[in-house]
């Protein structure tokens, strides 16, 4: 089946007739739309429901000046070391057993690099977003902004 589909797509990509070029354009758009869908396996947590609740109703688009609060997750460092530390403090046979980390220690392990923080903040500022608060671990930014940059 995949071979047939691959052959079909290859023939569309190499054709020069107008109807087939139009079909190629439509197929390309369909592939882009399917691949860019925000609801794909692996991108949502397993316990999150991707269906819209029945009691929600569509009221229309958000106005461009309406304030939104968005949370941005920054790439953490030291995630492997944090996981290993969690295993050691949870293992009764480990000398580190029950020696839990304080929040400041967790923060020093997972805090994104200075470069990551700088790049994300600059990108947000270039899109008119400057009202951001960070959590202690600096791996999340909570930003309040008008809807316009998001639309």
HELIX and SHEET records of a PDB file:
HELIX    1   1 UNK A    2  UNK A   14  1                                  13    
HELIX    2   2 UNK A   18  UNK A   35  1                                  18    
HELIX    3   3 UNK A   79  UNK A   90  1                                  12    
HELIX    4   4 UNK A  103  UNK A  110  1                                   8    
HELIX    5   5 UNK A  114  UNK A  126  1                                  13    
HELIX    6   6 UNK A  147  UNK A  149  5                                   3    
SHEET    1   A 3 UNK A  67  UNK A  73  0                                        
SHEET    2   A 3 UNK A 140  UNK A 146 -1                                        
SHEET    3   A 3 UNK A 131  UNK A 134 -1                                        
END                                                                             
